[in-house]
Amino acid sequence: DWSILKGRSILIVDENIKDGTAVKSFLKSAGVTSTTVSNGVQAILELIKPANHWDGIFIAQDLTDIKSEDLKIALGAISTTQEIPLFLMTSQIFFDPENKNGEHRFSAYINKPIGKNKLLSTLTNILAAKEYDLLIQDPENLEIPYPKLQNNGDRNRLIEEAHNACSLNTITSEPDEDQAYVRKRQQVLIVDDSPMNTKLLETALSDDFDTFVAHSGKDALMIANSINPPDLILLDIMMPEMNGYEVCKTLHLEQKTKDIPVIFLTALSESDNEEYGLKLGAIDYITKPFSIPIVKAKIKNHLALKYYQDILKINTDIDQLTKIPNRRRFDEMFDIETRKAKRTGSFLSVLMLDIDHFKFYNDTYGHLEGDECLRQVAYAIKTTLKRPGDMAARWGGEEFTCLLPDTDAEGAAEVAEKIRKTIMELGIAHKASPVASVVTVSIGVVTLNQGDQDGYELLLKHADETLYQAKAQGRNRINQWVD
């Protein structure tokens, strides 16, 4: 009986389009409304929208941007999502309701490939058990369409049935405990020139967070720039010598402190003051007199998002389609390597690659096959580079680039030719190409000579020009810049 599911709302977090579509279809057949997102960032954004209400969240284990366990922890820290049942969709299952630290894991595990009956039975049993808990707490104000829940034994039976319903074809090896997340208390810096206010806030927050106190803007900046910076700053505005606006502005000008969330906590209640504070980069604005529960709830929500953003920092550097560094990460590493080359007088080479007639490929085989082609080419480029310091990145569209520190012109040309041959040997059919029967690439190669202090700004420009020349000369070839 799946009648309890009718009218429910479920969030599906899965980057596998096929799996996400199947789950959505199964839920729809039982009268469940669902929304599918492809990564953890989108999930967080959906979950913090005030208008949204979710009865459950299905999370794929193999998300690219965050481990499913870390996403669970992040959701557990957001006050509005703490009570929502979480279901892990995975091909490696071992149901364990608690980890070694006694922290609850997911409500249920569902192994892939997911079957309709298994999915709906699991969801039914978990939601019925949850409603039974609510019924015990408030029997007069809750009516549930599941009449046979008479005692706690029924609740335990439901949970056991839910676990058994998704235990078929499981791999009974427990996840590696060495990878378990050890949660660190987050740190809040309270900045106010009033000792009474700081003491009040310190006492109220100390159960949940490690707290620091600063009674001036200068002390706040010193703590923020220390080797142990806070995770969030509660900042008063009206302070002598250096007011909160100035502190916030200074924090956001410095690379080390620009990502620390700032919440203004002030007696200035005019909308113009709030607007100005938010424009300076504060994430929230709370006016005095304040409610301690509201302050704590807002801090928890913002810290949960910061925790999640910290996890994602490295993943924002990865191209989601090809799983190699993106242009943003290339630009960062290019800046680092050019400064290093200037300092040491070493060689620096750049390769710029373009898949030949990729538009023809997409037109012939379709965009899904085009995406698969890009993934295979990216993997071939990445695996051809052998040294730890070398980097392959997706430049954009069908263009890729390689950064080769300490590589002279001869070495760079050898790497480029090896990449060209490796991609041809993939044997990806390209019947629409006038160049060859398989996918090929054109490559521009540029090397900065030792001691050439003026060439760094033009290095990428020359690489692009050299690639253009390789394409103009007939494609499926390398062309080297000659100064």
Salt bridges, closest charged atoms under 4 A:
ASP14 OD2 - LYS112 NZ 3.02
ASP19 OD2 - LYS112 NZ 3.01
GLU46 OE2 - LYS49 NZ 3.29
ASP55 OD1 - ARG8 NH1 3.38
ASP55 OD1 - HIS53 NE2 3.17
GLU98 OE2 - HIS104 NE2 3.73
GLU131 OE2 - ARG8 NH2 2.74
ASP133 OD1 - ARG155 NE 2.65
ASP154 OD1 - ARG157 NH2 3.63
GLU161 OE2 - ARG157 NH1 3.01
GLU177 OE2 - ARG105 NH2 3.50
ASP192 OD2 - LYS288 NZ 2.90
ASP208 OD2 - LYS296 NZ 3.26
ASP208 OD1 - LYS300 NZ 3.99
ASP210 OD1 - ARG185 NE 2.98
ASP231 OD1 - LYS306 NZ 3.73
ASP236 OD1 - LYS288 NZ 3.51
ASP259 OD1 - LYS258 NZ 3.47
GLU275 OE2 - LYS279 NZ 3.18
ASP284 OD1 - LYS298 NZ 3.47
ASP284 OD2 - HIS302 NE2 2.97
ASP310 OD2 - LYS306 NZ 2.98
ASP310 OD1 - LYS313 NZ 3.92
ASP317 OD1 - ARG328 NH1 2.14
ASP319 OD2 - ARG394 NH1 3.27
GLU332 OE2 - ARG328 NH2 3.55
GLU332 OE1 - ARG329 NH1 3.07
ASP335 OD2 - ARG339 NH2 3.03
ASP354 OD2 - LYS471 NZ 3.68
ASP363 OD2 - LYS359 NZ 2.95
GLU372 OE1 - ARG375 NE 3.17
ASP390 OD1 - ARG387 NH2 2.67
ASP406 OD2 - LYS340 NZ 3.82
GLU417 OE2 - ARG420 NH2 2.71
GLU457 OE2 - LYS342 NZ 3.95
GLU465 OE2 - LYS461 NZ 2.51
GLU465 OE1 - HIS462 ND1 3.49
